[in-house]
Amino acid sequence: MVVCGDDGLAHRLAAELRGVYGEQVTLVVPPAERTVRTPVVGRARTASALLDRMVNAAVNRAGVSGTPTDSPGLDPVVVEAGEVTEAVLAEAGVERAAALALVYDDDETNIRAALTARRLHPTLRLVLRLYNRRLGQHIEELLDQAAALATGGTTGPAAVFDASTTVMSDADTAAPALAASAVVGTSKVVQTDGLMLRAVERPVPRPGETADPGLATLALLSATPNDSTGDPAGDPNGPESGEQGPLLLPDAATVRAAVGRGTVVLEQVSYSGPALPSGRGIVPPFASLFSRRLRWSLAGLVGCVVALAVALTLVTGDHPLHATYLTLLDLFAINDPALGASTGRQILQLFSGLVGLLLLPVLLAAVLEALGTFRSASALRKPPRGLGGHVVLLGLGKIGTRVLTRLRELHIPVVCVESDPDARGLATARRLRVPVVLGDVTQEGVLEAAKIHRANALLAVTSADTTNLEAVLYARSVRPDLRVVLRLYDDDFATAVYRTLRAAHPGASTRSRSVSHLAAPAFAGAMMGRQILGAIPVERRVLLFAAVEVGGHPQLEGKTVGEAFRAGAWRVLALDTAASGGGREEPATEEAYEDARSSGASSGLVWDLPDTYVLRASDRVVLAATRRGLAELLGRRARWERAGA
């Protein structure tokens, strides 16, 4: 496996591949001198400096899941290169590699390296880190088509499986967990095609009560909670909590026998809120075009015109329509002077001219207000008065934008705070009509403008650790019981901050999240050839959700759902009928088939599969798996055991 990157995700991904899957890894990173910069203090310390501090120590840290870095045959081969050129890829052994991950922070760098790698090794499995979703789809199709042509034009799954291209975003992978951490009642979220699922932590049931199993029981939590809130998942950066660690994917007997342990169950979340505005072609209602004072002014002028027309009718005896016509001519000063007419007619003409003079500034004000209304319709909104129960989101960069989108999908009210008027997420906030406060969060009054004193949670995801920490400390001084979520790069720093905040505010909820920690398992799974739908952290461990073709996996093919279940390793959750409908054989029992089909939704995924349903080679299933379980499904278990030995 070859991993190329310039930040902490590359090192954590290499550790994931070594520690979990037992793979030999070649790591391509920038030269050491490029990552050593003059230390800076205060708020000027940016994300790059913080990442460099973590990267310098990442290679020497222990691999994930307890696998030591000095295991025989697992030490990575490190290649230092400022740019990923053809010569660098050749030196890294891309021509002999099984997979290549390009996880640079710059999309263009990853695309250029992917095109070069596909030319060097047409059947290489590629995993790209791209933020631009639409561009990523086109690049994925282009690289897959190039691989198919290089293999003789064959486009079947067997021909392109090893040469598949997977485009992922660390922001998309980590955003659900970051957003869910800030939402009360929503613990962990994973997105599938047309469905949103959440993993909910169920507390220990009282005597005589039965816990709701949801769609499936994913895990048993630690036996002893590690904080006063009863949340055993409170410290994702610390050691295993409780007297007993979490038990992932337990069987039914283990769940029934568990006493004094909470559970993590899977539930389906449907978006039932109104359609979000697209931001295009929005026409404000007529009442919102003009202020109330201007509307009253226009109404007064119209009343004056009507009164003058009625008076002219009474004075001259003209028809009301003709009298109104003459009044309007006088109003716009385009009528002849009433020379030789009666005195009443002349007086009414003077009054009409005076009303016309008053009409000019009113019309000008109406035009200016209408233009201002259309302009403000595309501008950033301010937090409305009386807002409460919302989430304050700090930072609208790459991660913050994805988190904002997730929160709106959950129909959670959000107020954003951003210091950069050109931040990439401002366009998304404007499109979703989300209130935004422009200002430096460390300055007094900015968080107050975001209604922090009435918020339910604070989610700090800016690119600077010190900014996130300062905002959280200030918010806690305003609201000691406020739920806070920090995005911190350095794991050691995150652990120290977490423990201090928990000690100072034991009654409040605190979360510290590392984007690379949440994203690395999904990237590693994609390198192993799986289509990863998402990752859910359970305390210190991680559950992966993947879409798997049953064909070619003896652990699944030809077995019932009950027989295919492996406690602690993997569990089949759903059947993708959209992918399995064509050309599949009839199931072993008609009753099992009907039960499976009848429980399906319009999304094409069938949940609550009966244990008697037989999995066929043409089926495509969604399963939850541990990282080691996924490695076993891939036939890498023996290698992992040898590496651990």
N, C-alpha and C positions, 0 to 999 in steps of 0.2 A: 504494500500500500504506500502511495506517495501522497503526502500532504504538503501543500504550498500555502503559506499565509504570512501575515505580518502582524498579528495580534494574538491575544490570549486564546482565541478559539482554535487556532492551529495547534497549539501545544496541548490544549485539553482534548482535542479530537485525536491527536496522536496517542495520548495516554489512554483514551477510551478504546482505541483499536488494539493497543498492546495489552491493557489490563483485562478487558472483557473478552475480546475475540482471539487473543494470542497471535496477532498478526505481526509480521516484520514490517516496520514502518521506516520510510525515508522522509525526513522532514526538511523542507526547503524554506529557509527563513532569511531575512535581510542580514547583512553582516553585523557583527556585534558592535562595531563602532558607530553604526547608524542608529542603534537603539540607546546609546549612552548620550544623554543631553545634560546641559547644565541644569542643576536642580532649581526649581522656582518654588516660591512660597505663596501662601494666600490663595486668592481666587484665580490667579493667573495660571494655576496648574491645570492643564487641560486633560482631556481624555487620553491623548497620546502619551503624555508623561506618565499618567497612571498605568496605562497599559504596559509601557516599557518597564515600569517597576515590577509588574507581575510577570512579564515575559522572561526577564532575566533569571527569575527563580523557578519558572515553571518546569524547565527541563529536569532540574534536580529534585523536584518534588515527587512523591510516590504516585504511582498510577492509581486509577480509580479502582474501586471495589477491593482495595487492599492488596493488589498485586504489586510486589516490590519492583523498583526500577532496575535492580541488578539481577533480575531473573535471567538465566542463560538464554541467549538467542532473542531477547526482547529489546535490547538497547537499540534506540533508533539511530539511523545513519543521518547525521545532520549535514546538509549542504547549504553553505552561505552564499547568497546571490542577491545583488541589488535588484535585478530584473529577471523575469522568467523568460529566458530566451530558449531557442531550440537546443543550444549547447547545454544549457543548465538542465533542461528536461532530460536530455540524453544522459548526462552525468548522474541524474537521480534515478535512472533506470526505468523510465516510463515505457520503453519498448518491451520490457519484460514484466511490467507491473500488471496487477489484476484490476486496480482502480486508482483513480487520481482525484483528489479533492483540491479545489481551488477556492480558498476562503479568504482572499485578500479583501480589504475593506473597500476597494475601488472596483466597480463593475467592469470598467473597460479593461483593467488588467486581467481580470478573470476570463473575460471573453477572448482576449487576444491569446492567452495561454491555452485556453480550451481548443481554439482553432489549430494552434500549433501541435498540441498533443494528439488531436484527432488525425492529423496528417502523419505524425510519426507512428501512431499505433491505432489503426482504424477500428479495432475491436475492443478498445479500452473502455472500461466503465468510467464515466465522468460524473462528478458531483460538483456543481457550481454554486457559489454564494452570490446571488444577485438580489438587489433591492427592487429593481424595476420589474414588476410582475409581467407586464405585457411584453417587454423585450425578452424576458426569460422564457416565455412560451415560444416565441419565434426562434430563439437560439436553440432551445431543446429540440424543436422539430428539425431545424437545419442540421444539427449534429447527428441526430438519429438517422436522418435521410442519408447523410454522408457515410455513416457506418453501414447502412443497408446496401448502398451501392458498392462499397468496398468489399462486402462479402458476397458479391455476385448478384446483387439485386434482390436477394431473399429478404422478405419482410416478416417472416413468421416469428413467433415469440422465441422459438428455440434458437433462431439465428441471431437475434439482436439482444437477447437477454443480457449477455455479458457486455455488450457494447451500448447499453442503455445510457441515456443522459438524464440526470435529475437536477433540476434547478430549484434551489431552496433559498430561504432567507432566514438568517438568525433572528431578525425582527419578527417575522411571522411565526417562527417556532416558539419564541419566548413570550410573545405578546399575550397569548391566552392566560398563561400562568401569572404574569405580572398584573394583568387586568383583574383576574379572578381574586388575586390576593387582596385587592382593595375593595371587594364587593362583599358585603355582609350576606351570608347565606349561600354564597357561591364560592366553593373552595378551589376547584381546578376545572379547567375547561379545555376541550379538544374539539377541533372543527373537522367534520367529514363532509363528503359531497352532499350538500343540501340539508345537513343536519348539524346541530350543535349539541354536544354532550357535555355534561358536567359530572365530575366526581365529587360527591358530597360526603363529608365526614359525619357519620351517625354516632351520637354519644352512646355510652354504655346504657342499655335498656334497663329500666327499673324492674324489680321483681314482678312477674306476672305480665309484663309487656313483651311484645314481639317486634323486633326491629324490622323496618321496611327494607327488603332486599333490593329494591329498584330493579333495573334491567339485569344487573349482575353484581355480585360481591367481588370487589377487586382486591381488597386487602383487609387484614386485621391490624389495627393500630397497636402501638406499644402498650404494655400492660399498665404502666404508670405514666400519667401525663407529666410533662416537664414544666408546666407553668400553672399559675393559679386560674387561668381561663379554661383549663381542661383541654387545651389543644395540643396534642402530642406532636403535631407537625410544626410547632412554633419555631424551631431553630433549624432551618434547612442547611445552615452552614456549620452546624456543630456536630458532635458525635451522635451516635444512635441514642435516642431518648428512651427513657423508661427502663424497667428491669428486664423487659423482653423487647427486642426490636420488632419492627413491623414484619408481618407475614404476608407476602404478596401472592395473589391468586390462590387462596385456600379452597379446598373442596367443601362440600356441604357438611360433611361430618365434622370437620375441623371448626367450621363456623358455629355449628350447634354446640360443640363442646367448649368453645371459648367463653370464659367467664371473666367479667371485669375488663373487657377490651372493646373499644369502639371499632367501627367498621368504616370502610370507604366503599360506597356503592355508586354505580353508574346510573345516571338519569338523563332523559332526553329533555332538551330545552327547545321550545318553539318560540320563534320571534312573532309575537302577537301585536306589537306596537304598530302605529301608523307608519306608512311609507316615508322614509327619510327624503327630504327635498333634495333634488339633484343639483340645484343651484343654477340651472339653465332655463331661460325663458320665464323667470318668475316675474309676474306682474302684480304689484301690490294692489290691494283693494282700494276703491275710490276714496273711502273715508280716510285711509292712511296717507293719501297724497298731500292733504292739506291739514294744517293745525286747526284746533277747535276755534281759536280766535279768528283765523282767516275765514273759516266757514261761516261764522256769525257775521263777519263783515260783508261777505258776498250775499248772504241772505238779506242783510239790511239794505244793500244797494238794489237788489231785486224788488224788495218791498217799496222802495222809493220810486222805482220805475213804474210799478203797478199803480201806485197812488197818483203819480203824475198823469198816467194814461186815463185813469178814472176822472181826475179833475178836468183834463182836457175835454173828455166826452161831455161832462156836465156844462162846461163853459161854452163850447162851440156847438154842441149837439151833434157832433160827428159820430159815425159808427165806431164801436169800441176797437175794432181791428184797425181802422184807419187812424184813430187817435193814438193807438199804441205805436203804429208805424211812424207817425209824426214825432212822437216822444223819443223814439230811438234815433231818428235823424237829428233831433236837437241834442240828444245825449252825446252823439259822436261828432257833433259840430259840422254836419254836412247838409244842413237844411238852410234855406234862405231866411234872412231876418224877417221877423213878423211885422214889417212896416205896413201901416194902414190897418192892421188887425186890432181887435179889441184889446183893452188894457189887460184883461185877465189872460188872454192868449200870450201877450208879450211877457207878463210876469212868469207864466209857466215855462216859457222858452228859456228865460234866464235861470230858473231853478233847474231845468234839465241840463243846461250847460254846466252849472255848478256840480251837479251829480256826476256828469261826465268827467270833470276834473278829478273828483274823488275816486272815480273808477280806475284811472290810470295806475296809481301806486298799488291798488289792490290787485290788479291783474299782474303787475310786475312781481309782486310778492308771491302770487300763486304760481307763476312760472318758476321762480327760484326755489320755492318749497317743493314743487313737483320734481325738479331736477335733483334736488338734494335727497329726496326720498328714493329715487331710482339709484342714486349713487350709494346711499347707505344700505340699500338692499343687498349689494355685493360687498359691503364692508364688514369688518369684524363686529360682532355683537358684544355688548357689555353685559355683565351679570345683572339680571333683573332684581328689582327690590323684592324682599321677602323670600329669596331663594334659600333653600335649606335641604339637608339630606343628600347633598351631591358629593361628587368626588372631585377634589382639586388635583389636577394633573400638571406637574412641573416639567416643562421641556417638550417641544414639538419637533424633535429631530427624527432620525430614522426609527428608533424604538418607540418614542412617544407617539408618533403618528399612527403606528400599528395598534398601540394600546388604546388610543382614542377611538379608532374604528371598532375595536372589540367591545369597548364599553358602550358605544352607541348601539351595537348589535344586541347587547343585553338590555337595551333601553334604560341605561343608567344616566341620570343627569350629570353633566361634566362641566367644569369651569377650568380652562387652560390658562397657564401662566408661561409666557415666553419673552425672553429678553431680546431676541434677534428679530427685527421686523421682516427679514427676508428668509425666515426659517421655512423649511420645506413643508412642514405640517400646517402652516397657516391656511393654505389653500383648502386642505381637507376640513379644517375647522370652519372655514367660511362656507364650504359646500354643505356641511352637516348642520349649519346654523348653531354652532356651539359658542357660547360666550368665551372671550379671550381677554386677558389682562396683559397688556404689553408693558414690561418693566422688569427690572432686576429683582429677583426674588429675595435677594439679601438686603434690599433697601426697605426701610420701614414704610408700611402702608400698602405694599403690593399684595401680600397675603390677605390683609384686611379687605382689599378691594375684591378679592376672590371669595369673600364670605367664608374665610377659614373657620370662624367661630361658630358657624352653623353647618359645617360640612361633616359628613360621615367618615371620610377617609382622605388621606393625603398620599399621593403617589408621586415620588420624586424620581424621575428618570432622565435627568439632565446628564451631560457628558462629563461632569466633574464631580468627584466624590465629595469634595469639601462643600460645594454648593448644595448638594443633596442633604448632607449632614447638617449644615447650618439651617436650612429651611425646616428640617424635621425638628431640630432643637427649638427653634423659635415657635413652630406650630405647637409643640408640646407645652411651651410656656403659656400659650394662649388657651389651649385645650389639653389638659393632662391626659384625658381619656380618649384622645383622638387615635383612630387606627392609622398607622403609617406604614408605608412600603418604600424601601430604599433600593435603588439600583446601584450596587457597588461593584467595582471591578476587582479589587484585591480581596481575596478570600480571607486572609488573615485580618485585614482591616475590618472587613464585614463582620467577622466573628467577634472581634473586640467591641465594635460599635453595638452589635446586637446585644451582647451580654450586659453592657453598661446601661443601655436603654431599658432592658427588661428589669434590671436591678433598680433603676431609678423610678420606673413606672410599671410596677408589677400588675396593676389592674388594667393596663391598656394592651392592645395588640400591636406587635411589632414584627415586621417581616423584612429580611434582607435577601435580595435575589441577585444572582450573577447570570447575565445573559449567556455567557459561554457555557456555564454549567447546565443551563436548561436546553441549549441548542446542540451541544456536542453529541448526546446520544442519538438524536435524529439524523445528524449528518453521518455518524458512524454507521447507523443502520442502512442509510442510503448507499454508502460505499459497499456494503455487503450485498447489495442488490435488492433491497426491499423498498417498497413504496411506503414511507412512513407518513402517517396521518397526523401524528402529534405525540407529545410526551407529557406525562403527568407525574410530578414529584410526589412521593409518599414518604414524608419525613426526609431522611437522607437518601432514600433509594428512588428509582425512576421506573415507571411503567411506560412501555412503548405501545402505540396503536399502529398497526400496519395492515395494509391490504395485500393479501397473499394469494397467488394462484395455487390451487390445491395440487394440480398436476406436477409430478416430480418430487413430491414430499411424501415419503412413505409413512411418516407419522400422522398424516391427514388423509391421504387418498384411500378410498375404500372403507373407511371407518365411520362409525356414527359420531355424532357430535359429542356424546358422552364418552366414547372410547378415545376420541382425539384429545380430550382435555387432559393436560398434564399439570397437576397441582404444583404451584411454585415456579412454573416455567411458561406455559401459554394456555390460553383459553379462547375458543372460537366464540365470538360475540354476535356476528351478523353475517348474512348471505347477501352478496351484491347481485340482485336479480338482473340488473341492467347488463352486467358483464357475463352472467351465467346463463342468460335466457336462450342464446342462440346455439343450437346444435347439441344441447345437453340431453343425456339419457334420462329416462324416467327414474325417480327415486325407488328405493326398494319397496316402500309401502306407499300406497296412494294416500292414506290418512296422514302420514308424516309430511308428504309433499303439500297437501292441502292446508295443513296446519301452518307450515312454513310460509306458504304464499298468502294465506289469509291474514297473517300478522304483519305483512309488509305495508309500507307507506309509499306515498307518491315519490319519495326520494330514491326508490330502487333498492333500499336496504331493508332486509327482513330481520327483525329482532325476535328474541324469545324463541329461538330455534328449538324444537323438541330434541331430546337426547337421542331419539331413534332415527333422526334424519341422517341419511348416508351421504357423505361428502364424495363427490365425483371429481374426476380430473378436470372437467370443464368448469368447475365452480371457482368462484373468486370470493374469498371470505375476508371479513375484518376480524382481527384477533388482537387481544391484549397479551403482551409477552414481557417478561423480564429481559434484561440485556443478555444474561446467560442463556435464557430460553431461546431467544432469537438466534444466538450463536449455535445452539444445538440444532435448531431447525435448518440452519444452513450447512450442517454437516461439519462444523468446526469444533465440536465439543471435545474431540480427542486431542486436538491441538491445544485447546485451552487448558485441559487437564495436564498435558505434558509441560506446558509453560508454567502452570502453577506449581508443579512438582519441582 
